[in-house]
Amino acid sequence: MANTYTWTINALDIHTSVGSLANVVYNVHWGMTATSDQNDEEGNPYIASTIGTQTVSAPDEADFTDFESLTQEIVESWLESSQMEVDQIKAGLDVQIQEQITPSTETKDVPW
């Protein structure tokens, strides 16, 4: 099973000013989706997702990106280099997909 992982950046919390800098991001609201290379009976891939927030390091004034110039790729790189356990998040999504493919539990009607 090979899963593909995709970040979604839902919102950014900012400090309106930090020293001489304006609109400084300090927290990222993110989502991650895993999509399996295996399909269900209807031909749709198995999908699992999760959401969270992550604080990011204070910016370096010499290497600051203006808020209006931020891109998805820049913010993703902040998440990847943060203290966040990205591999652990991916592993959790893998477990969710595996549970969809091969369920270990089910709900049954009562026997009476």
N, C-alpha and C positions, 0 to 999 in steps of 0.2 A: 504494500500500500504506500503510495506516494501522495502526500498532500501538498497543496500550494497555499501559501499564506499571504493574506492581503491586509494591509493597514488601512484604516479609515480614521481620518482626523476630524473629530466632531466639533470641537471648539478649543479656543485658546484663552486662558486666563492671563491677563496682563497687569503689570504695574504701569500706571500712566506715565510715571517718570522715575528713573533711577539715575541720580547724578545728572549728566548731560544727555542721557538717552531717553527716548520717548517710546511708549508702547512696548515695554519689555516683557516678553513671555516668561512666565514662571511655572505654569502648569498646563499640561496637555490632556484633553479629554479624548481618548482613543478607543478604537474598536479593532479587533482582529478577527478575520474570517479564515477558516481553513476549508478548502474544497478538495475532496477526494478525487483520485483518478478512477475510482470505481463508481458505477451507477446503480441506482435502485431498479426495481422491476419496471418502472415507468421510463427508464432511461435518463433520469435526473441524477446529477452527482450528489453524493452525501456531503452535507455542509454543517459546520458547527461554528459558532461565534461567541465572542466574549467582549466585554467593555471594561474600561477602567480609566483611571487618571494617573498621571505621573508628573511629579515636579521635575523641573530641569534646572541645570546649573545656571548660575548668574552669568551674564554675557561678558565677554572680553571686549572692552571699549575699542580696541584696535581691530577686532574681527567681528564687529556687530553687523547683523543683517537687519535693515529697516523692516518694520512689520509688513508694510505693503509689498516688500520684495520677497517675503517668505514663500517657499514652495512646499508641496507635500514631501518631496524628497529631503529637504532640509530638516523638517520637523521629524520625519521618520528617522533620520540619522541621529537626532537628539535622543529619541526613544531607544534606539539600538545601543547607544553609548552611555545610557543612564544606568542607574543601579537596578533597573527593572530586570527581572528574570525572564527574558524573552524566550529562552529555550524551554523553561518550565511552562510558560503559557502555551507554547506550541505543543508540548507534550500533553497538556490537559485537553487541548482541542483534538489531538490524535485519539485520545481515550474516548471522547464523546463520539467521534466518527466511528471508531471501532464498535462502540456499543450500538450504534445504529445498524451497522452491517451484521453484527453477530450479537443480538441482545442477550444479556445475562439475566434479565428479569422480564416478567410479563404480568399482566393483570388478568385474573380469571373471574368468571361469575361464580357465585357461591354454588355449592353442589346440591342445594335443596330447592 
